[in-house]
Amino acid sequence: MSSWLECQLCPKYCRIEEGHTGDCGIRMNLDGELLATTYGGPCSVHMDPIEKKPLFHFLPGTAIFSLATAGCNLHCRNCQNHTISQAAPEDVEGYLAPPEKLVESALRQQALSIAYTYTEPLVYYEYTYDCCALAH
């Protein structure tokens, strides 16, 4: 039996040893299961103007509930969010925000939309999916 798992969320196909993370720094092999260690723990939550996002004529003049977790698989040179995208989850202050709480926060702030931004949301796919399913 192998002690590594292959992550198939992104084209890097990381082979992750038991107890370690992949290139993104957050997908961990825990007891033979790949988990996003940042699930329910965003490190950045803001209301942004929709115009700040790369969306053309989408709900102009509204605010969008924007969030991210630590970690990213892209490692872009000159990343403006490198302090969270290239940080380990334990090195960044986060919020306790399971999907239910996150969607409640967005509704309380009267956000018409939610953006998974600042880092690559693919690496915390399960959290993104669960939040989207509730928000829909």
N, C-alpha and C positions, 0 to 999 in steps of 0.2 A: 504494500500500500504506500502511495506517495504522500509526502508531508507537504506538498505544495498544491496550490490551486491556480488555474489560469483564469484571470479576470478577463471578461469579454465585453466590458462596457465601452472601451475605447480601442482604437487601432494599435495601441501599444501591447495588448495581450500580455500583461505582466504575469509572470510566474511568481506567485507569492507564497513564501514559506510560512509555515505555522507560526503565529505570533508576530508576523511582520506585515508591513504595508507595501502597496505597489508604488509606482512612480508618483502618483498623486499625493501620497502621504496620508490618505485617510481610509482607503479600502484595505481592510485587514482580514487575514485568514485567522479566524477564531474557531478553534475546534472543528476545522474542516468546512467552515461556512464563511463566505465573503460578506463582510458587513461594512457599512460606512460608519466609521467611528464618530462622525459628526451628526448622525441622525438626531433631529430634534434639538440641535444646538447651533443655531446660526451665530456668527460672530459679528455680523453687520446687518442691521435692520433700519431702513430709512424710508421716508416718503420723499419721492423725487418727482419733479415735473416730467410728464410723459415725453416732452420734447427732448429730454436728456437721453432717451433711449433711441436706438436706431429703428424707429417706427415712423413711417411717413403718413401723416393725416390719420392717425389712429387715436381716437378720443382726445383731440386737441384741447389744451387748457385744463386737463385733469391731472391729478396726482396719481402716481403708481407706487404701490407698496413694494419696495425693493429689498432683497435679502441675499445673503451669501453665507456659506460656511468656509472654514479654513480649508486649504488644500486645493491643488489644481494639477492637471496633467499636462498643461501646455508649456509652462516655463518660458513665456514670451519675454524676449529682451525688451527692456524699458517698460515693463508692466506697471501701470499706475497704481495697481492694487497689490503689489508684491508683498507688502507687510502681512497680508492675510492669505494671498494665493500660494505663497511659498513657505508659509509657516506651518508648523505642526499644530494640530488642534489643541494640544496641551499648553502651547505657548501663546495662545490668543484667547483673550477673554470672550466668553460666549454667553448666550442667553438660553434659558431653559424654555424651549418653545416647541412642544410636540405639535403635529399638524393641526389639531383642534384649536390650540391656543394661538397659533400663527394666523389661521383664518379668522378667528374672532378678533384679533388685533387689527387685521386689514379691514374688516367690516366696521369695527369701532371707529377707525380713522376715515371711514367713508371712501375707501379706495375702490375704484371700479375694476382694477386689474392688479396683478401681482407679477413682479419680474424676479427671476432667479438670475442674478447678475453679479458683477464684480469678480467672480471666479467662474470656472467652468462647472455648470450645474450637473453635467453628466456624471461627474464623480460621486455626487450624492443623489443619484437617481431615485432611490427608494423614497427618500424624504420629499423630493420634488414631486414625484408621482402621487404620494399620499396627500400632500397639501393640495395639489391640483384637483384631485378627485373630490376632496371636500369642498374646495372653493367653487367648483363647477356647480 
